[in-house]
């Protein structure tokens, strides 16, 4: 018999396949303690490695006009399984590339996925891409929208470590607020031209970073 675990983040999902006789190196909780999808921010880290997704988004003035954003993303502490497919489910994505990896025997990149063979202990994969997830709102603000982030096995949701950095140097953007709002376990740190979020949670997490333009530049001027 084969089982499937899924990890979804930034509209990306993992499909992890293993047979009963294969080693699946995870400590999943008993059924009584399983999170069924409700978002819970955790204030203490597990003694065992937890899947960690590191994401860097770079916004430019061109992002304001087109919605396209550069993404650099790494997954660390992947589950040890024979076969894994990472499916990238952005509605609009281009230029997907493998940047580097660790403890993965073979990686095949397709237009919207990465097929991994023989994923070992402490495995890691990093990619880069262009994604279109930056939108103008009716009130002329802009939203960078991501998620849902979640790590699911059977009917339960398990701890997920997310690091999210957004750089917007050389733009006229200013961060107004985030969703979720700042709270214990989810505390955005804003710099002059960047914002960083580092959070550990269970359940499903959607994020929205809302920006305004400090000055408006006409698209066409004579």
C-alpha positions as CSV (number, residue, x, y, z in Angstrom):
1,X,0.0,0.0,0.0
2,X,1.2,3.5,-0.8
3,X,0.3,6.7,1.1
4,X,0.5,10.3,0.1
5,X,1.4,13.3,2.2
6,X,1.1,16.8,0.9
7,X,2.8,20.1,1.7
8,X,1.4,23.2,0.1
9,X,2.9,26.7,0.1
10,X,2.8,29.7,-2.1
11,X,0.5,27.7,-4.3
12,X,3.1,25.0,-4.4
13,X,2.4,21.5,-3.3
14,X,4.4,18.4,-2.5
15,X,3.2,14.9,-3.3
16,X,5.2,12.5,-1.2
17,X,5.0,8.8,-2.1
18,X,6.2,5.9,0.0
19,X,5.4,2.2,0.3
20,X,4.7,0.5,3.7
21,X,8.2,-1.0,3.6
22,X,9.8,2.3,2.9
23,X,11.2,4.5,5.6
24,X,9.1,7.7,6.1
25,X,11.1,9.6,8.7
26,X,8.5,11.7,10.5
27,X,7.0,11.9,14.0
28,X,3.3,12.4,13.3
29,X,1.1,13.0,16.4
30,X,-1.6,10.7,17.6
31,X,-5.0,11.1,16.2
32,X,-6.2,12.8,19.4
33,X,-3.7,15.7,18.9
34,X,-4.1,16.2,15.1
35,X,-4.7,19.7,13.8
36,X,-7.6,19.6,11.4
37,X,-6.7,22.8,9.5
38,X,-7.3,25.7,12.0
39,X,-4.4,28.2,12.1
40,X,-2.4,28.0,15.3
41,X,0.9,29.9,15.7
42,X,3.5,28.0,17.8
43,X,5.8,29.7,20.2
44,X,8.3,26.9,20.7
45,X,10.2,24.8,18.1
46,X,10.3,21.0,18.1
47,X,13.4,19.2,19.0
48,X,13.2,17.4,15.6
49,X,13.8,19.2,12.3
50,X,10.6,20.7,10.9
51,X,10.0,21.5,7.2
52,X,11.4,25.0,6.6
53,X,10.4,27.1,3.6
54,X,12.6,30.2,3.0
55,X,11.2,32.6,0.5
56,X,12.5,35.9,-0.9
57,X,10.3,38.1,-3.1
58,X,11.8,41.0,-5.0
59,X,9.4,43.8,-6.1
60,X,10.4,46.3,-8.7
61,X,8.7,49.3,-10.4
62,X,7.9,46.9,-13.2
63,X,6.0,44.7,-10.6
64,X,3.7,47.6,-10.1
65,X,2.9,47.8,-13.8
66,X,2.8,44.0,-14.6
67,X,2.3,42.1,-11.3
68,X,5.4,40.0,-12.0
69,X,7.7,39.3,-9.0
70,X,11.0,37.5,-8.7
71,X,10.9,34.5,-6.3
72,X,13.8,32.7,-4.7
73,X,12.7,29.8,-2.6
74,X,14.4,27.0,-0.6
75,X,12.8,23.9,1.2
76,X,14.9,22.6,4.0
77,X,14.4,19.4,6.1
78,X,12.4,17.6,3.4
79,X,10.9,14.3,4.3
80,X,13.1,11.3,3.6
81,X,11.2,9.4,0.9
82,X,12.0,7.5,-2.3
83,X,10.0,9.8,-4.6
84,X,8.7,13.3,-4.3
85,X,7.0,15.7,-6.8
86,X,6.9,19.4,-6.0
87,X,4.1,20.9,-8.1
88,X,4.1,24.7,-8.5
89,X,0.5,25.8,-8.7
90,X,0.8,29.5,-9.5
91,X,-1.8,30.6,-12.0
92,X,1.0,32.5,-13.8
93,X,4.7,31.4,-13.4
94,X,7.7,31.5,-15.8
95,X,11.4,30.9,-15.8
96,X,11.4,28.1,-13.2
97,X,15.0,27.0,-12.5
98,X,16.8,24.7,-10.1
99,X,19.4,26.8,-8.1
100,X,20.9,24.1,-5.8
101,X,20.1,21.0,-3.8
102,X,21.5,18.7,-1.1
103,X,21.0,15.0,-0.4
104,X,18.7,14.4,-3.3
105,X,19.9,11.8,-5.8
106,X,18.2,13.1,-8.9
107,X,16.0,16.1,-9.8
108,X,14.1,16.5,-13.0
109,X,12.7,20.0,-13.7
110,X,9.6,20.5,-15.8
111,X,7.7,23.7,-16.7
112,X,5.7,23.6,-13.4
113,X,7.2,21.0,-11.2
114,X,10.3,19.3,-9.8
115,X,10.5,15.5,-9.6
116,X,12.8,14.3,-6.8
117,X,14.3,10.8,-6.5
118,X,15.8,9.3,-3.4
119,X,15.4,12.2,-1.0
120,X,17.9,11.7,1.9
121,X,18.3,13.0,5.4
122,X,18.4,16.8,5.8
123,X,17.5,17.2,2.1
124,X,17.2,20.7,0.6
125,X,16.2,22.1,-2.7
126,X,16.3,25.8,-3.9
127,X,14.6,27.2,-7.0
128,X,14.0,30.6,-8.6
129,X,11.1,31.8,-10.8
130,X,9.0,34.7,-11.9
131,X,5.5,34.6,-10.4
132,X,2.6,36.9,-10.9
133,X,1.1,37.4,-7.4
134,X,1.2,41.2,-7.0
135,X,-2.2,42.9,-7.6
136,X,-3.6,46.4,-7.6
137,X,-6.7,46.8,-5.4
138,X,-9.7,49.0,-6.1
139,X,-8.5,51.7,-3.6
140,X,-5.2,51.9,-5.6
141,X,-3.2,50.0,-3.0
142,X,-1.3,46.8,-3.9
143,X,-1.3,43.3,-2.4
144,X,1.3,40.6,-2.5
145,X,-0.7,37.5,-1.9
146,X,0.6,34.0,-1.0
147,X,-0.7,30.8,0.4
148,X,-2.2,28.7,1.6
149,X,0.9,27.4,3.3
150,X,0.3,24.1,5.0
151,X,1.8,20.7,5.6
152,X,-0.8,17.9,5.6
153,X,-0.6,14.2,6.2
154,X,-3.8,12.2,5.8
155,X,-6.4,14.3,7.7
156,X,-4.0,16.3,9.9
157,X,-1.9,19.4,9.6
158,X,1.6,19.5,11.1
159,X,4.2,22.1,12.1
160,X,5.5,24.3,9.3
161,X,8.4,26.8,9.6
162,X,8.0,29.7,7.2
163,X,10.5,32.5,6.5
164,X,9.3,35.2,4.2
165,X,11.3,38.2,3.1
166,X,10.0,40.9,0.7
167,X,12.5,43.4,-0.8
168,X,11.1,46.5,-2.5
169,X,14.2,48.7,-2.9
170,X,14.1,51.1,-5.8
171,X,10.3,51.3,-5.8
172,X,8.0,54.0,-4.4
173,X,6.1,51.4,-2.3
174,X,5.4,51.7,1.4
175,X,4.1,48.8,3.5
176,X,0.8,49.6,5.2
177,X,-0.3,46.4,6.9
178,X,-0.2,42.6,6.8
179,X,-2.8,39.9,7.0
180,X,-2.6,38.2,9.5
181,X,-1.9,41.2,11.7
182,X,1.1,41.2,13.9
183,X,0.5,38.9,16.9
184,X,2.4,36.4,19.1
185,X,4.0,33.9,16.7
186,X,3.5,36.1,13.7
187,X,5.5,39.3,14.0
188,X,6.5,41.1,10.7
189,X,9.7,43.1,11.0
190,X,9.7,46.1,8.6
191,X,12.8,47.8,7.4
192,X,13.1,50.8,5.2
193,X,12.7,48.9,1.9
194,X,11.9,45.3,3.2
195,X,9.8,43.2,5.5
196,X,10.7,39.9,7.1
197,X,8.4,37.3,8.6
198,X,9.6,34.2,10.5
199,X,6.8,32.0,11.9
200,X,6.1,28.4,13.0
201,X,2.5,27.2,12.8
202,X,0.1,24.4,12.2
203,X,-3.0,24.5,10.0
204,X,-3.4,26.7,6.9
205,X,-1.8,30.2,6.6
206,X,-2.6,32.7,3.9
207,X,-0.6,35.9,3.8
208,X,-1.3,39.3,2.3
209,X,1.1,42.3,2.4
210,X,-0.5,45.5,1.5
211,X,1.4,48.4,0.0
212,X,0.7,52.0,-1.1
213,X,2.7,54.1,-3.6
214,X,4.4,57.1,-2.0
215,X,4.2,58.9,-5.4
216,X,2.3,58.0,-8.5
217,X,4.2,57.8,-11.7
218,X,2.1,58.1,-14.9
219,X,2.4,55.1,-17.2
220,X,2.9,57.3,-20.2
221,X,4.1,60.9,-20.4
222,X,5.1,63.1,-23.3
